[in-house]
Amino acid sequence: MRWSMVLSLVLVAAMSVPRSARAGAPARATIQEVGEGLTCQCGCGLTVANCNHPSCGFAIPTRGEIAAMIEKGMSRAQILHAFRHKYGEKVLSAPTTEGFNLLAWVIPYVAVGSGMVLILIAVVRWRRPQREAGGTRPAVALAGEQVDAALKHRLEEDLRRQL
């Protein structure tokens, strides 16, 4: 590709970004965005934005509080912090990424990674040929191998005695 083509693609991409995003002005929070960050406390297990109880005692007043906070010019992070301060960590729909709560984000990845390593180790061990305690190959002949003459003679003797 020519440099002029790359430059023109970069310019087109830069021009397509909205002016407010280029200026660094944070977008105004919406009730939906903030409500998805809060867990409804009525027992439904949904977020405040998605609570489907028509007369919910928590979600409906909380949406009103969120709207008032947005009108005051508060950001999503500030509103979530205010609700966290008021109700505690249980009101957040996702654990924070600080302190002990960081384990809630890390442990699933560690568990999946450890499981994959264990499976890989097991597969490698299953595919390896079995060895005797002395480190030699097993006495059983594999396809295409020559059987030791003494072993073959001993096997024939044992078979004759059995019959």
Helices and strands as residue ranges (DSSP letters): H 3-16, H 19-23, H 31-36, H 59-71, H 76-87, G 89-91, G 99-101, H 102-127, H 149-162
